[in-house]
Amino acid sequence: MKKKILPIVVTMFILYFASFTHYKALGNKLDQEYKNIQNQVKAEEVKIKGIDDKNITVKDSKDTVPESTPVEYPNMKLHAIGSALMDADSGRVLYEKKGNDPLPMASTTKIMTCIVALEKGNLEDVVTVSKYASTRPAVKLGIREGEQYILKDLLYSLMLESHNDVAVAIAEHIGGSVQGFAKMMNDKAKEIGCKNTHFVTPNGLDANGHYTTAVELSKIASYAIKNEQFIKITNEPIWNFSEVKTGRKFAVSNKDRFLYIFEGAIGVKTGFTGKAGYCFVGAVKRNNKTLVSAVLGSGWPPNKSYKWSDTTKLMNYGLDNFDYKTIFEGTDDFQTIMVENGIESTTDTYVEGDLGLLVSKSDKIDYTYDMPEVVKAPIYKGSAVGYINIWINGEIYTKFPIRVSKTVAERDFNYCLDQIMKMYKLK
């Protein structure tokens, strides 16, 4: 029995010794490769496709931080207390004056009321009017308690003539109550990315705790105009409908004068209360640009036209000074990264995604990357090992992950044993 076991033990010992020797030899070889490559990798000039399809050198964030360049907006002499202009496609703010100050927004609130109703309701729903809804103050359609209307018709009434009683009827139907619907509005605002917006009412009548900012209102409108039904409603010149049970007839006409005075205008909503003043959210689609503006507190009676002149100035500024550019394109071959204790000394990396933005001639675009020189094995294909940072005027605008192109296994004893067994054809 001992004679049979002895050869097995000896063989295992030889394999173990050979594996250990191979492990050390392989390790020494890879370590030498690692050292040889280290300086080469450090010296690599990293390039990507940047603005205007030019090859741009990307600098390591450890070596450089782009200088902050304060944005100097032109003095447009706007009447609005708070104003903003946004690229609707990217969400980039192109202009703002007190654009992040919380302010009441009057009936521009109904942009959110409409989009929540479109997403949560059914256009063919039958809405029954409550006593509370029927007693809301002007501006109102004059709906009566117990009457029934098709939700789609009420949305036209809401957006074309800004009826406050209709807003409450919609809110109660969709949210169960005004309070329940307000929660849905606030949840949607957070989902869109608003941090300084709070809704209390669905119609925008003055109420404590009901506010937004010009920038965030522009963000809400940028989201809303991506909904085809929303655009269809807000661009309708006139809408005829009837109460379901009695057939009482109504006709509502679009009060958004901006649709008719500015080329390419696609909406969206006016507003006024004693506290908020005249407000307007506008949208324009022209020359491969989609712009959204918001003006809050743009005068009080009798200066009803201030909101139109303010909006015209903002839109002309955006159309005249900004052009669409491809800022960044992903690459399959970004940079080599060293792998410590791996079965290979290095692996390649790639970056997915692209970025197109409206930019002006004065915008300063910079590119940096954050990525370690070395990662430890095992490292798996697709794992993020760093980021490319896109800077605009000295501020990080967005980041794109840098990912590993292939898996590199760990160089451990089991790997070396496996290699020995293959070498001696034992596997």
Secondary structure, DSSP 8 states (H G I E B T S, - for coil): -HHHHHHHHHHHHHHHHHHHHHHHHHHHHHHHHHHHHHHHHHH---EEE-GGG-EEE-EETTT-----------------SEEEEEETTT--EEEEESTTS-B--GGGGHHHHHHHHHHHS-TT-EEE--HHHHT--SS-----TT-EEEHHHHHHHHHHH--HHHHHHHHHHHHSSHHHHHHHHHHHHHHHT-SS-B-S-SS----TT-BB-HHHHHHHHHHHTTSHHHHHHHT-SEEEEE-TTT--EEEEE---THHHHSTTEEEEEEEEETTTEEEEEEEEEETTEEEEEEEES---TT-TTHHHHHHHHHHHHHHHH-EEEEEEEEES----EEEETBSSSEE-EEEEEEEEEEE-TT--EEEEEE--SEEES-B-TT-EEEEEEEEETTEEEEEEEEEESS-B-B--HHHHHHHHHHHTT--
